[in-house]
Amino acid sequence: MPAEAAPSRRPAASHPGWVRQAASLGALLLALLLASCAALRPSPTPGPPTATPLPPTATPEPMAALVDGEPIFLAAFEEEVARYEQAQVSLGIDLATLGAYRRQVLDALIDRKLLAQGAQLSGEVVDEALVESRLDALATSLGGNEAMGAWLVTSGYTVVSLRDALREEILADRMADRLAAGVHDSEEQVHARHILLATQAEADDLLARIQNGEDFAELASYLSLDLSTRPAGGDLGWFPRDYLLVPEVEQAAFGLQPGETSGVVVSAQGFHIVQTLEREVHPLSAAAQRVLRQGMVENWLADRRKSEAIEVFLEP
């Protein structure tokens, strides 16, 4: 059965005026405070020299993962988990039904960092003006600077952490676009149909009937267990490689010439008989383009996960 759609992939925008003003005012007040403290401090009485104490050793910031030498800090990971949980609860989803979602969030952060690293290796550089414009656009969409400040607090972002996330997101999106560009508007495809049955014996019997001249589509319309294609006589439509959810059916269809019928094909769903109707370079549907582009990114990430040093410091 064909996949209907592929999973979709990626806050945006700039240092709003209130942030710059607050930062400048804070720096000015700090400088004035330090100056006044120095003026009020009594001059020390000269005494014997003392040994200069060694500076304290900095405590390393805990990490959730290390991706090719670049950290994903534990605090940033926990903030991302909190945002994910907030989003799910707002949709009415019980977190207890989501399984190991913390690890899924970490995997998504690792994937984003791998894609961003790939973009940088390809020479991509993020113009800071673009990050600024994204922040400005976000502030505008939220209703201004005051609303932006409230959103930052609610979402667990600081302006700095949001800028960093935006920068990495832009790089990751550019790399994903580079990979997706490998999918053309037209690809070699087959137009095929199939019949799904519950047992080997049923499949053997039906295959013999087809070989003896009975109509494939008619048999599929009342015997196939695939209810999504049954009304159309088992028709799967046009599809490219790496598109169907049942790879055994896809492999069988591409192994046939137009007009040929397969033997019994076994999959986790049951027992199939496949018939290829047409085969040629054919325009991709929007759904097929999404699936293939997603597949290009997923395959690239799988290769990078094998080749790059990735350390995860969280318990499973």
HUUR-V697509 format. One line per field, one symbol per residue. ss: DSSP state (a for helix, b for strand, c for the rest). phi: phi as a letter, one per 30 degrees, with the letter a starting at -180 (. if undefined). psi: psi as a letter, one per 40 degrees, with the letter a starting at -180 (. if undefined). A space follows every 10 residues. Layout:
BEGIN
ss=???
phi=???
psi=???
END
This chain:
BEGIN
ss=cbcccccccc ccccccaaaa aaaaaaaaaa aaaaaaaaaa cccccccccc cccccccccc ccbbbbbccb bbbaaaaaaa aaaaaaaaaa ccccaaaccc aaaaaaaaaa aaaaaaaaaa accccccaaa aaaaaaaaaa aaccaaaaaa aaaaacccaa aaaaaaaaaa aaaaaaaaaa cccccbbbbb bbbbbbbcca aaaaaaaaaa accccaaaaa aaacccaaaa ccccbbbbbb cccbccaaaa aaaacccccc bbbbbbbccb bbbbbbbbbb bbbccaaaaa aaaaaaaaaa aaaaaaaccb bbcccc
phi=.dddacedcb .bkaddeddd dddddddddd dddddddddd dddddebddc ddddddddde decdabchic dcdddddddd dddddddddd cicdedccid dddddddddd dddddddddd ddjdbcdddd dedddddded ddjjdddddd dedddiccdd dddddddddd dddddddedd ddcddbbdbb cbbabcbdbd dddddddddd ddjddedddd dbcdddddce dciidcidac dicddcdddd dddddccejd bdddccbddk bcbcbccbaa dbeddddddd dddddddddd ddddddccdb ccccde
psi=hihdiihii. iibihidddd dddddddddd ddddddddde hihihhaiii hhihiihhhi hiidihhfeh ihiddddddd dddddddddd eehhdeeeag dddddddddd dddddddddd deehhhhddd dddddddddd deeadddddd ddddefiidd dddddddddd dddddddddd eehidiihii hiiihhidid dddddddddd deeihddddd eedhegeded dffeheahii ifdiegdddd dddeeiihei hiahhhidda hihihhdihi hihiiddddd dddddddddd dddddddihh hheii.
END
